């Protein structure tokens, strides 16, 4: 498991651990071969988006949520694969 105490995620991004499933608990099925769509569990959350006037819009997703997102960027941290995704690219947050 990722040690998040010594790491922080910048800006309006989520770090997710991909789940190898193509069907969600609510019955939604998506293409498992798609490199652009991933389902995963949120393991880190950035602070949010800072507007031009300095206001901060916090991220609504939280650690432990399951999300379906598009255009993730794969990274390796401590030998494990994770995906970084911008909050704007989260398609669905599941309440399973």
N, C-alpha and C positions, 0 to 999 in steps of 0.2 A: 504494500500500500504506500502511496505517495506521502512523504512527510511534508505537509504544507506549512509547518511552522517557520521554516527557513526560506520560503519562497513566497512571492506575491505575483499576482497576475495584473498586468497593467490595463487601464482603460475599460473599454466596453466589450470585454471578452469573457468567454467561459472556457474552462478546460474540462474536457469530457473523456471518460473511459468508454470506448466503444463496446456495445453489447452485440454479440453475434446472433441477432434475431432479425427476421424479416416481417414478423407479425407482432403488433403491439397487443397489450392486454385488452384494449378496447376493440380489437379486431381489425385495425388498419393494417393493410399489407403493402409493403413497398419493395422496390427492386434491390435485392441483396448484392447485385453486381455493380451497382452504381457507386462510383467514386465520389460523386457529388452529394449524395444523401447518406447520412449516418445517424444511427440511434445510439445514445449513450447516457451514462450517468454523470451528472455534474460533480466534479471533484474539487474545483476551485472557481471562484467568482471574482471578477475584477471590481473596482470601485464603482464604475459606471461611466456615463458620458458627461463631459463638462461642456456646457453651452458657452457661446461667445460672451454672455454677460456674467459668466463665472458660476452660474447655478449648476448643481450636480443632479443628474437624473440617475437614481440608483437602479441597479439591475433587479428585476423581479424574481428571476430564477434563483434557486438556492441550492446549496450543497445537498446531494441526495436526490434531487429531481431527475426525472428521465426526460430527455429532450430528443426531438427529431430535428436535424439541422442540415443545411446545405453548405457547400463549399468549405468544409473543414480543412485545416492544415495539420498534417500528421507530424508529430515530434516524438522524440524519445527522451524520457526523463528517468533517471535511475534505472536504466535498462528496460523500461516498460514503454509501450506505445500509447500515446494519448492524442487527442485532437484538440486544436485550438479553434474556436469559432467566434465570430462577432455576434453580438446579441441580435443584430438586425437579420442574421441568417438563421435564427432559430425559427422553425416553422410551427412546432407544437411543443407545449410542455404538458406531459401526461401526469394525471393525478391517479395513479394506479394503486 
